[in-house]
Structures are given as structure tokens and as C-alpha cells.
Amino acid sequence: MHIVFLQFTERKSEAGKFMQGHKDWIQRGFDAGCFLLTGSLQPQTGGVILADRISREELNQLIKQDPFVEQGIVTPEIVELAPSRVDTRLDFLLN
């Protein structure tokens, strides 16, 4: 499992131009079954993705396809996580 942080760069003001492509890219991640959650970092410093069932190498390649990454709107950081204990509502994350 991976947590991906997408931190805005000094080009944040240009995000609107690439927002639809970014949203389409996110949808492809959900459609592929590897994105479990996406959201905004507060206060408006970027975004976060919880990804699973994808290797780090594959995730790196996928992230490079995000228009925000391609255009330098965000800088990605991947943190690998090995869950060991979860609330029962999240048991599926341990499989």
C-alpha cells in the first residue's frame, strides 16, 4: 500500500488549466482498482492518494502520467505503508 502526496509547486496558479485532465487521470486510477481514496491536503497545499494492489514501480509510472505532474503543478512523494492493525471497517486493507 502507498500514500502519495502531491504537493503544489510555485505553478499552483496554473492548476485550473489541467484540472480536467487531472480528474480524468484520477478516475483511471479508480477504474484500474488501485486508487482507494483521494483528497485535498489542507489548507490547499496539494492532494493525497491512497493506492493499493500496485507495485511501487507501476505507481511511479502511473504518477508520471498525471497532467499535474507532467506540467510541474505538483511534486509527488510516495510513502510505502505496510498496515499491521486496522479498525474492523478497514479489514480489507490487511489482505
Phi, psi and omega in degrees: 000148183224145169250126180249122175259130177245096184270129177300145174257189177294351179267014182309322183298343180268001185302323182303326181295333187244008186298316182296318177297321177296315178296320177297319178298316177301315181299321177299323177295320176292316180299326180283350178084011181257341176265127178259332186200142170225157179187176181264142171276136183253143002270102175047052180255358180149210182221172180220146178228135170257117185240145181213162178060039177210137179288161179299319179298314178296320179295318176304315180295319179296316181298323179298340181273351178292124178305327178296323178287314180304323184267002179073022178285325178229157171248123181275148172223128180252129175241124179273139185228134175242092183300137178240340179209134180219161169297150183303333179293344182246021181306327182300339180286345181271352182274000000 
